[in-house]
């Protein structure tokens, strides 16, 4: 019990440190330096939760829903079932990439198993990917159109499935 409590505190401290780090990385940036609609989506390569390589360039020509989240973020957890539905929708021709910010592989794996989510997750423990996108709040969602440009940016929880579906359809028509 004592080990579990210590581990929990260690995870909480690590998560808080990651939040502070991301905030400090972006606090000196002018708003013009943050990613805006119409801008090319910053390229990145990372390792997925399952160990595979994920390269954003591999999704060129497809609509991509890129979501930044963490397990301690209540709004992130509230939107996950909706985003999972988008991921599972067979009629939607989109790719979903979920970037966990600042947490360990073990924490994220445990959460994914508990919730029975199967979407692809990248661990951004150092904050490099979130820094590329100017992420200052979680959740943050970027919809990338087929040209590789940022079509839509949503800061905060997405609550409307139909609206999200429309944004994704619009990105496919761009």
C-alpha positions as CSV (number, residue, x, y, z in Angstrom):
1,X,0.0,0.0,0.0
2,X,2.8,2.4,0.9
3,X,4.6,1.7,-2.4
4,X,1.4,2.3,-4.3
5,X,0.9,5.6,-2.5
6,X,4.5,6.7,-3.2
7,X,4.1,5.7,-6.9
8,X,0.9,7.8,-7.1
9,X,2.6,10.8,-5.6
10,X,5.6,10.4,-8.0
11,X,3.3,10.3,-11.0
12,X,1.4,13.4,-9.8
13,X,4.7,15.3,-9.3
14,X,6.0,14.2,-12.7
15,X,2.7,15.3,-14.3
16,X,2.9,18.7,-12.6
17,X,6.5,19.1,-13.6
18,X,5.5,18.4,-17.2
19,X,2.8,21.0,-17.1
20,X,5.1,23.6,-15.7
21,X,7.7,22.8,-18.3
22,X,5.2,23.1,-21.2
23,X,4.0,26.4,-19.8
24,X,7.5,27.8,-19.4
25,X,8.4,26.7,-22.9
26,X,5.5,28.7,-24.3
27,X,5.1,31.6,-21.9
28,X,7.7,33.7,-23.8
29,X,6.2,33.1,-27.2
30,X,4.2,35.8,-29.0
31,X,0.8,34.6,-30.2
32,X,2.1,34.9,-33.8
33,X,4.5,32.0,-33.1
34,X,1.8,29.7,-32.2
35,X,0.3,27.4,-34.9
36,X,-2.7,28.9,-36.7
37,X,-5.2,27.7,-39.2
38,X,-3.8,27.5,-42.7
39,X,-0.3,26.9,-41.5
40,X,1.6,23.7,-42.4
41,X,1.3,21.1,-39.7
42,X,4.7,20.7,-38.0
43,X,6.3,17.4,-38.9
44,X,7.3,15.0,-36.1
45,X,8.4,11.4,-35.6
46,X,7.7,9.6,-32.4
47,X,7.2,6.2,-30.9
48,X,3.7,4.9,-30.3
49,X,2.6,3.3,-27.1
50,X,2.9,-0.1,-28.8
51,X,6.5,0.6,-29.9
52,X,5.9,1.4,-33.6
53,X,7.2,4.5,-35.3
54,X,4.7,7.3,-36.0
55,X,5.7,9.9,-38.6
56,X,3.2,12.6,-39.5
57,X,4.5,12.8,-43.0
58,X,3.1,9.2,-43.6
59,X,-0.4,10.7,-43.3
60,X,0.0,13.2,-46.1
61,X,-3.1,13.2,-48.3
62,X,-5.3,12.1,-45.4
63,X,-7.3,14.1,-42.8
64,X,-5.7,13.8,-39.4
65,X,-7.3,14.5,-36.0
66,X,-4.3,15.2,-33.7
67,X,-5.2,15.4,-30.0
68,X,-3.0,16.4,-27.1
69,X,-4.1,15.0,-23.7
70,X,-3.2,13.6,-20.3
71,X,-4.8,11.1,-18.0
72,X,-5.0,13.7,-15.1
73,X,-6.9,16.2,-17.3
74,X,-10.7,15.9,-16.6
75,X,-11.8,17.6,-19.8
76,X,-9.5,15.3,-21.8
77,X,-11.1,12.2,-20.1
78,X,-14.6,13.6,-20.8
79,X,-14.0,13.9,-24.5
80,X,-12.1,10.6,-25.0
81,X,-15.3,8.5,-25.6
82,X,-16.4,10.9,-28.3
83,X,-12.9,10.8,-29.9
84,X,-12.8,7.1,-29.6
85,X,-16.1,6.9,-31.6
86,X,-14.5,9.0,-34.4
87,X,-11.5,6.6,-34.4
88,X,-13.8,3.6,-34.6
89,X,-16.1,5.0,-37.2
90,X,-15.7,2.9,-40.3
91,X,-17.5,5.5,-42.6
92,X,-15.0,8.2,-41.7
93,X,-11.8,8.2,-43.8
94,X,-9.6,10.0,-41.2
95,X,-6.5,9.2,-39.2
96,X,-6.5,9.8,-35.4
97,X,-3.3,10.4,-33.5
98,X,-3.3,11.0,-29.8
99,X,-0.3,12.7,-28.1
100,X,-0.1,12.1,-24.4
101,X,1.8,15.0,-22.8
102,X,4.3,14.4,-20.0
103,X,3.2,11.0,-18.7
104,X,4.9,7.7,-18.5
105,X,4.3,4.8,-20.8
106,X,3.0,2.7,-17.9
107,X,0.5,5.3,-16.8
108,X,-0.9,5.7,-20.3
109,X,-0.9,1.9,-21.0
110,X,-2.9,1.3,-17.7
111,X,-5.4,4.0,-18.6
112,X,-5.9,2.7,-22.2
113,X,-6.5,-0.8,-20.9
114,X,-8.9,0.3,-18.2
115,X,-11.0,2.3,-20.7
116,X,-10.6,-0.3,-23.5
117,X,-9.5,2.4,-26.0
118,X,-7.6,1.2,-29.0
119,X,-6.6,4.5,-30.7
120,X,-2.9,5.1,-31.5
121,X,-1.1,7.0,-28.7
122,X,2.3,8.7,-28.9
123,X,4.0,9.5,-25.6
124,X,5.4,13.1,-25.6
125,X,7.3,12.8,-22.2
126,X,9.7,15.6,-23.1
127,X,7.1,18.0,-24.6
128,X,8.9,18.3,-27.9
129,X,5.7,17.6,-30.0
130,X,3.5,19.8,-27.9
131,X,6.1,22.6,-28.2
132,X,6.0,22.3,-32.0
133,X,2.3,22.9,-31.9
134,X,2.4,25.6,-29.3
135,X,0.2,23.6,-27.0
136,X,-0.5,25.6,-23.8
137,X,-3.6,23.9,-22.6
138,X,-5.1,20.4,-22.5
139,X,-6.9,19.1,-24.3
140,X,-5.9,20.7,-27.6
141,X,-7.0,19.3,-30.9
142,X,-5.7,20.1,-34.4
143,X,-7.5,18.9,-37.5
144,X,-5.0,18.6,-40.4
145,X,-6.5,18.7,-43.9
146,X,-5.4,16.5,-46.9
147,X,-2.8,19.2,-47.9
148,X,-1.0,18.9,-44.5
149,X,-2.3,22.2,-43.3
150,X,-4.0,23.0,-40.0
151,X,-7.7,23.3,-40.8
152,X,-9.1,23.7,-37.3
153,X,-7.7,24.3,-33.8
154,X,-9.8,23.5,-30.8
155,X,-8.6,24.4,-27.3
156,X,-10.6,22.6,-24.6
157,X,-13.0,19.8,-24.5
158,X,-14.9,18.8,-27.7
159,X,-18.5,17.9,-26.7
160,X,-20.4,17.8,-30.0
161,X,-19.9,14.7,-32.1
162,X,-21.8,16.2,-35.1
163,X,-19.7,19.4,-35.0
164,X,-16.5,17.4,-34.9
165,X,-17.7,15.2,-37.8
166,X,-18.4,18.3,-39.8
167,X,-15.0,19.8,-39.1
168,X,-13.4,16.5,-40.3
169,X,-15.5,16.4,-43.4
170,X,-14.6,20.1,-44.2
171,X,-10.9,19.2,-43.9
172,X,-11.4,16.4,-46.4
173,X,-12.9,18.8,-48.9
174,X,-10.0,21.3,-48.6
